[in-house]
């Protein structure tokens, strides 16, 4: 079933990327968003919602902005590899 909101559809596809590669991506996440602490990253299990929530707390992003930032970062990260 497709979600109506475009961003939500896109985020569903990124969930698998984060979950499947979380241990590999943690360092890159920390480089991208330097305000995240080691404790933040340790508590996260690679779920997009968790990362978005922490970005909202640390950077003051709204939910949509946090999800957009994650999506953009994942897309640019995939293009590098």
C-alpha positions in Angstrom: 0.0 0.0 0.0 1.4 3.4 -1.0 1.5 6.2 1.4 0.0 9.5 0.1 2.9 11.7 1.3 5.8 11.7 -1.1 8.4 12.1 1.6 7.0 9.2 3.5 7.2 6.9 0.5 10.9 7.9 0.0 11.7 7.3 3.7 10.3 3.8 3.7 12.9 2.9 1.1 15.7 4.4 3.1 14.8 2.4 6.2 16.3 -0.8 4.8 19.5 1.0 3.8 20.0 2.3 7.3 19.1 -0.9 9.1 21.2 -3.1 6.8 24.3 -1.0 7.0 24.0 0.8 10.3 27.4 -0.4 11.7 29.1 0.8 8.5 27.3 4.1 8.4 27.5 5.2 12.0 30.9 7.0 11.5 29.6 8.7 8.4 26.5 9.8 10.2 28.7 11.3 12.9 30.7 13.1 10.3 27.6 14.5 8.5 25.9 15.6 11.7 28.7 16.5 14.2 26.3 17.5 16.9 25.3 13.8 17.4 27.1 12.2 20.3 28.6 8.7 20.6 25.8 8.0 23.0 23.1 9.1 20.5 24.6 6.7 17.9 24.9 3.8 20.4 21.2 4.1 21.3 20.1 4.1 17.7 19.6 0.7 16.0 19.6 2.2 12.5 16.0 3.1 12.3 15.3 6.2 10.2 12.7 7.4 12.8 15.4 7.3 15.5 17.9 9.2 13.5 15.2 11.8 12.4 14.2 12.2 16.1 17.7 12.8 17.2 18.3 15.3 14.4 15.1 17.1 15.5 16.5 17.4 19.0 20.1 18.3 18.2 19.5 20.6 15.2 15.9 21.9 15.8 14.7 20.4 12.6 11.0 19.7 12.0 10.1 16.1 11.2 9.9 16.7 7.4 13.2 18.5 7.3 15.0 15.8 9.3 13.7 13.1 6.9 14.7 15.2 3.9 18.2 15.7 5.3 18.5 11.9 5.8 17.2 11.1 2.3 19.6 13.7 0.7 22.5 12.3 2.6 21.8 8.7 1.7 21.4 9.6 -2.0 24.7 11.5 -2.0 26.4 8.7 -0.1 25.2 6.1 -2.6 26.5 8.2 -5.5 30.0 8.2 -4.0 30.1 4.4 -4.0 
